[in-house]
Amino acid sequence: MKAMKAKPLLAKSFGMLLSLLTGAVGLLQPLIFEATPASAVTNMYVGRSPYGITVDTSGNAYVINRADSTMSQISTSGNVLGEFATVLTKPQEVKRSSDGSLIVASVGGGTLSTQGGVLKISTAGVVSNIYTATDFCGGTCVSGQYLKIASVAVGSAGKLYFLNQTNQTVYSWSAGVTKVLATLDFWPSKLAADSLGNVYTTDQPNNTVYKIDSKGQVSLFARVGAKPSSLIFDAADNLYTANYDDNSISKVTTSGNVKIGR
C-alpha cells in the first residue's frame, strides 16, 4: 500500500492543518490513520468523533474526541494508550504550551450544565481550569449565558489567548490573570499567535485574517482563500491558513504577502 499524503481536504473536513504535523496525519470517525514516506498506513482507533490533534516533544499524539468529550493518547509506536483525560463538552481545539501541558478549548453544548471553557492538562494528565463559565458570568450563570470557547492560541512566555464566540471577544491569559484583549465586530472562528505578542483571527465569511496587537488594536492582515478555518505559524512567523471552501492552503509572510496553493 502506498503512503498517503495529507491534503487540504482533510483540513476542510476537520478544521485543522494536519499536514503540518510530524509525518502525514488524517482523521476519520473514529479512526486516525498515519502514513509516512517509508511505511504503510497504520489504523488507530480512538474516541468518538476525533476533532483535534497535537503532538508533544517526544512525538506522542493527543486527540480530542468531540462526541464523548475525552482525550486519547497515542504513543510514537502507534499504540493507543487509552483515555488520557476527560474534558469539557464538545472540545474544539487542543494546543501544546511551552511547558508541555495541553490547552483545550470547548464550545459547550448550549445549556447551563454543558458549558464550554478552557482547560489545562499537565503532562501527567492532571486537569485544571483556565477559564470557566463561572469566570465568564461572574458567578452562577443564568439561562442565556453560555460560554463558547471556539479557539485557543499559545503565545510566548506561557501567555494564552482564547476566543469566546458568545460575545465575539478575544481574551489574553497570563499567570492566572484573564483580560479582555479585543471585542470584534465580525464573527471570528480561529486564533493563532506569532512570536512578537500579536494574535490573529479569521473572518470566514469575508475570507480574511485580522491581526490584534498587544494593545488590542485590530487591523486587516490579509485576504486568503475561501473560508479560512484554521491558522498556524511556522518558526519564521509565516502564517498558514487552511481554507474550507476551495480546498486550499494559504501562506502569508510577515509582510502580508499571500500565496495560495491547492
N, C-alpha and C positions, 0 to 999 in steps of 0.2 A: 504494500500500500504506500502510495506517495505521501510525503509530508505535506501538510496543509498549510496554506498561507492565510493569515487573518486578513479579512477585507473590511473596508469601511461599512459594509452591510451589517457586520457584527456590531459595530458601534451604533448603527442605526437601530438595531433591534433592542439593544440593551443600554444605550446611552453612555458607552464607555470607549475609550481609546485602548482597546485590548492589545492591539498590535504593538504598542509601545512598552508593554511589559516584557520581562525576560522570556525569550522564545516567542512562539505564536500561540495565543490562547483564545479559545472561543467558548461560547456558552450555549447550551440547550437546556430545556427544563425536564428534569432536574439534573442534567448531565453536564459535566465540563469535559472538554477534550483538549489535549495538549499535543502539539506537534512541533518537533524541532527538525532542522535540516538533516540530522543524522539518525532520526528514529521514526518509528511508525507511530500512528495515533494511539494514545492511551485514553481510555474512558475512566472517569472518576465520578461516582455518584455522591451528591451532597444533599443539602436540604431542599425544600420545595421552593421553586422559582428563584434560582440564583440570580442576583441582580447587580452585584458589585464585587470587585476583587482587588486585592493589593498583595504585595509580597514584602517580606522582611529582608534584612540584610543577609540572611543565610539562604534565602531562596524559598522559604516556606510560603505557601499561599494561604490567604484568608478570604473566605467567600461569605457575603451576607445573603441570606435567603429571605426573600420578601414575604412569602406566603406564611411561613411559620416563625418569623422574627428570630432567627438564630444566626450564628456564625459558625462556619465549618473551617477546619484547619486541614491543609494538605501538605504533606512533607515533600522534600525535594525529590524523593524517590517515587512520588505519585500516590502514596498511601493516604487515604482519607482518615484522619485521626479522630474523627467524630466531631461532636458539637463542642466548640471552643468557648462559646458564651451565648447567653440569651440577651437580646437587645429590645429596644422599643418597637412598637407596632410599625410595620411597613418600612424597614430600613431602606434608605435611598442611595446611600453612598458611604464608602469607607476609605479613609486615608491613613497613611502611616506618618506619625510625628517624628521629630528629631530624636526623641528618647526611645524610640522603638515601640511606643504604645500605639494603639489603633483608635482612631476617632471615627465614630459612626453617627451619621445624620439620619433621622427618621421623620417621615412626614405624618405619621399617625393615621388613625382610622376615622377621624372626623367626629369623635364622640368624647365626652369628658373622661371616660375610662380607658380610652385608647389614644392618648396624646402622643405627639411626636416629641423630639428633643435631640440633644447632643450627648453622647456618652463617650467616656474614655475607657479603654480596655487595656490593662497592663500586659506585659509580656507573659505574665503568669496567669492571665485570664481573669484578673480581678476587675470588676466593673464599677465605675464611679460616674457621677453626674457632672457634666459641664454646664448644661443649660436645660432646664425643665419647664413644664407648664406652670409650675408654682412661681418660678422666676418671671416668666412672661406675664402672668396675671397679677403678680404682686401678692400672692396668697392663693386662696382657693378659687379656681376658675368656675364660671357660671356658663350656662348654655350660650353658645355662640362664640366662646373664647377657646379657640383651638390652635394649638401650636403646630406649625407645619414647616419643619426644617428640611429644605429640599437639597441643600448642598453645604459642604464644609471645605475649607482650604487651610493648608498648613503653611504658615509664614516662617520667617527666621526667628531665632531665639525663643522657640516654643510658643510663638503667637499663633492664635487660631482666628479664623473668620468663618461665620456661618450665616446662611440666608434663611430668613423666615418669610415664606410666601404669604402668610396670613396678612401681614402689613407691608409687604414688599420692602423689607428692611434688612440691611447687612449690618451685622454686629462684629465687633472685634473682642477677643478674649485674651487676657494675659494674666498669669499668676492669680487666677481665681476672680478677676475683675472683668465684668462684661460691660461694654459701652456700645452705644449706637454709633456706627460709622457713617451710614448714609441711608436715607429713605428715598426710594426710586419712584419715578413717575411712569415706569413701564413694568412689564411682567418678567422679572428675572428668573432664571432657571438653574444656572450652574455658576460655580466660583472656582477661581484659581489665583494663586498668589505668586508674584515674582520675588526675586532676591532683594529688591530695593524697598520693600514695605508697601507696595501697591497691590491691590486686589482687583480682579477683573470678573465681569459677569456678562452673561448673554441676554440679548433681547431677541428671542427666537422669531417672533412674527416679522421683525424687520431685518433679520439676517445680519445683526450687528453685535459687536463686543464693546462694552464700555469699561473704562478704567476709573477706579476710585483710588485717589491718593491717600496718604496717611492722615491728611486733614479732612477727609471726607468729600473732597471736590470730585465731581463726576464729569467725565468728558468722553466723547466718542473716540474709540481707539481704532476700530477697523470694521470694514464691511467684508463678510466672509461668505461661505457657501450657504445653501438654503437650510434654514432652521438649525443653527448650531446647538448641539445637545450635550457636548462635553468639552472640557478645557483641560489642557495640561501644558506645563512649561518644561523645556529641557535645561541643561546646566548653563547654557549661554543666554537664558532668558528669552529664547524664541518661543512663541505661543503656538500651540496646535489646537485646532477645533475639529471635532467630528460632526459632520453636517447631515442631519437626519433625512432631509427630503431629496437630496441629489446624490447620496452615497459618496460624498467626497470628504477629504481631509484638507483643511487649510493650514498653511504655515504663515505666521505673522512675525516678522522680525521686530527687534526693539525699536526700529524707526517707523514701524507701522506698515511696511511693505508686505503685500499679501500675495501668496502663491497658492492656488487651489489645484489639488491633484485628485484624480479619480482612478 
